[in-house]
């Protein structure tokens, strides 16, 4: 197992990616974000809206909880689009994502917005993982 130091999960989706997702997946319409940065509510405990965009924290348990919640919301007829790290060997990928989603693997790495380990705000650094967009749509 790799020896990884704990890194925070407080990273925002950059505007260029939000514009792309809004245009491609929501026909230019707005959407609800059930797990915004610095949220005052727990998106796992509320009902979502008709159109939802989710960039969950990448910590495994939280990320998987949001994936399962997005799937359940899609069964209610809600449209859920998620930005996730590519992890095709995981159980959740094969049990929930692959059989139920449209998947788009992104070329290049997303340049997230956040505060690095030195306490500096950055918007030009790529994430540690390749990314994919998954779409739950009933």
Secondary structure as GFF3:
##gff-version 3
##sequence-region A 1 138
A	DSSP	beta_strand	11	12	.	.	.	ID=ss1
A	DSSP	alpha_helix	15	26	.	.	.	ID=ss2
A	DSSP	beta_strand	51	54	.	.	.	ID=ss3
A	DSSP	alpha_helix	60	75	.	.	.	ID=ss4
A	DSSP	beta_strand	79	85	.	.	.	ID=ss5
A	DSSP	alpha_helix	91	92	.	.	.	ID=ss6
A	DSSP	pi_helix	93	97	.	.	.	ID=ss7
A	DSSP	alpha_helix	98	100	.	.	.	ID=ss8
A	DSSP	beta_strand	102	105	.	.	.	ID=ss9
A	DSSP	beta_strand	113	115	.	.	.	ID=ss10
A	DSSP	beta_strand	121	122	.	.	.	ID=ss11
A	DSSP	beta_strand	131	136	.	.	.	ID=ss12
###
